[in-house]
Amino acid sequence: MNIILLVISVVCLCGFFFLKEKEKPIEIKIGQMAPKFNLPDETGKMRSLDEFKGKKVVLYFYPKDETSGCTAQACQLRDNYDIYKQNNIVILGVSYDSPESHTKFKANQNLRFTLLSDVKKEVAHMYGADKIIGNFVPQRKTFLINEQGKIVYTIENVDIATHSSEILKAFGIKS
């Protein structure tokens, strides 16, 4: 009986390490073209990164609509929205929530920017923003994309309190 348990344990451990090796996080590098995507927004309309060519883009991944941290983060971006707009910067928020959830979140918080629904978790994976809490919610990560579609800055460890000011500073804008 002990030998059987030992064999099962070894097989499980080998399988665990094999899976971990295959699931290395995707690394987005400064200067590379931003991975392209098509996702539904809060109205269900399909949106692609290509439609924002010629504009700077803030692509931020966040865990969940209507949670305290995500609400504070979104409201900070909302409060600086006019500065973003004046500087030709588009804000795109991405989570695994449905378009319907995004509609309510936008209305409840008076958000004026686009929220995208990544229910299949594919775009979060392309940007290396998955793999938190067993992939139930995306990581809080932000990518700044220039007018040509290249990644110019990433925020791996988002500080909700300074998120918007860090974005503006990275784009060379004083807030």
C-alpha positions in Angstrom: 0.0 0.0 0.0 2.8 2.4 0.9 4.6 1.6 -2.4 1.4 2.4 -4.4 1.0 5.8 -2.6 4.7 6.5 -3.2 4.3 5.8 -6.9 1.2 7.9 -7.2 2.9 10.8 -5.3 5.9 10.6 -7.7 3.7 10.6 -10.8 1.7 13.5 -9.5 4.8 15.5 -8.6 6.3 14.8 -12.0 3.0 15.9 -13.7 2.9 19.0 -11.6 6.5 20.0 -12.6 5.8 19.2 -16.2 2.7 21.4 -16.2 4.5 24.2 -14.4 7.3 24.1 -17.1 4.7 24.4 -19.9 2.9 27.3 -18.2 5.7 29.7 -18.1 4.3 33.3 -17.9 4.3 35.3 -21.1 6.7 38.2 -21.0 5.8 41.4 -22.8 8.9 43.5 -23.6 9.2 47.2 -24.1 9.4 48.0 -27.8 7.5 44.9 -29.0 4.3 45.3 -30.9 1.3 44.9 -28.5 -0.5 41.6 -29.1 -3.7 42.2 -31.1 -7.1 41.3 -29.8 -10.8 41.5 -30.4 -13.0 41.7 -27.3 -16.6 42.8 -26.6 -17.0 46.1 -24.8 -19.7 46.8 -22.2 -22.3 47.2 -25.0 -21.3 43.9 -26.7 -19.6 45.7 -29.6 -16.4 43.9 -30.7 -13.4 46.2 -30.2 -9.9 45.6 -31.5 -6.6 47.2 -30.6 -6.2 48.2 -34.3 -9.1 50.6 -34.1 -7.0 52.8 -31.7 -3.9 53.1 -34.0 -2.7 56.6 -34.0 -3.7 57.1 -30.3 -1.8 56.2 -27.1 -3.5 53.4 -25.2 -3.7 52.5 -21.6 -4.5 48.8 -21.5 -5.1 47.9 -17.9 -6.1 44.5 -16.5 -8.1 44.4 -13.2 -9.6 41.6 -11.2 -13.3 42.3 -10.8 -16.0 44.9 -11.3 -17.4 46.6 -8.2 -14.7 45.4 -5.8 -13.2 48.0 -3.6 -9.7 48.0 -5.1 -10.9 47.9 -8.7 -13.5 50.6 -8.1 -10.8 52.9 -6.5 -8.5 52.2 -9.5 -11.2 52.9 -12.1 -12.4 56.0 -10.3 -8.9 57.4 -10.2 -8.6 57.0 -14.0 -12.1 58.5 -14.3 -11.1 61.5 -12.3 -8.2 62.2 -14.7 -10.1 61.2 -17.8 -10.1 64.8 -19.3 -6.3 64.8 -19.1 -6.1 61.5 -20.9 -8.5 62.7 -23.6 -6.7 66.0 -24.1 -3.5 64.0 -24.7 -5.1 61.6 -27.2 -4.9 58.7 -24.8 -7.5 56.0 -24.8 -8.2 53.9 -21.7 -9.2 50.3 -22.0 -10.0 48.3 -18.9 -10.0 44.5 -19.2 -11.4 41.9 -16.8 -13.1 38.5 -17.0 -16.5 40.1 -16.2 -19.3 40.0 -18.7 -20.4 42.9 -20.8 -23.5 43.2 -18.6 -21.4 43.5 -15.5 -19.3 46.1 -17.2 -22.4 48.1 -18.1 -23.5 48.2 -14.5 -20.0 49.0 -13.3 -19.6 51.9 -15.7 -23.0 53.3 -14.8 -22.5 53.0 -11.0 -19.1 54.7 -11.1 -19.7 57.1 -14.0 -16.8 55.7 -16.0 -16.3 57.3 -19.4 -13.8 54.9 -20.8 -14.2 51.5 -22.4 -14.3 48.2 -20.5 -13.6 45.0 -22.3 -14.8 41.6 -21.4 -12.2 38.8 -21.6 -14.5 35.9 -20.4 -12.4 33.3 -22.3 -9.3 34.7 -20.6 -7.3 34.7 -23.8 -6.2 38.3 -23.9 -5.1 38.3 -20.3 -3.0 35.2 -21.2 -1.5 36.9 -24.3 -0.4 39.8 -22.1 0.8 37.6 -19.2 -1.9 39.0 -16.9 -3.5 35.7 -16.0 -2.5 33.2 -13.4 -3.8 34.8 -10.2 -6.0 32.9 -7.8 -6.0 29.9 -10.0 -6.9 32.0 -13.1 -10.2 33.0 -11.7 -9.4 36.7 -12.1 -6.7 38.5 -14.1 -3.7 40.1 -12.5 -3.6 43.9 -12.0 -1.2 44.9 -14.8 -1.1 47.9 -17.1 0.5 48.3 -20.5 1.1 51.6 -22.2 1.0 51.4 -26.0 2.1 54.2 -28.3 0.5 55.5 -31.5 2.2 52.8 -33.6 1.0 49.9 -31.4 4.2 49.3 -29.5 4.5 48.6 -25.8 6.3 51.6 -24.3 5.8 51.0 -20.6 4.5 48.3 -18.3 3.3 48.4 -14.7 3.7 45.0 -13.2 3.0 45.9 -9.6 0.1 48.3 -9.7 -0.3 50.6 -6.7 -3.9 51.6 -6.8 -3.2 54.9 -5.0 -0.7 56.1 -7.6 -1.8 54.2 -10.7 -3.1 57.1 -12.8 -0.3 59.5 -11.9 2.3 56.8 -12.8 0.6 56.3 -16.2 0.5 60.1 -16.9 4.2 60.4 -15.8 5.2 57.5 -18.1 3.5 59.3 -21.0 5.4 62.5 -20.0 2.3 64.3 -18.8 2.2 66.3 -15.6 -1.0 65.9 -13.6 
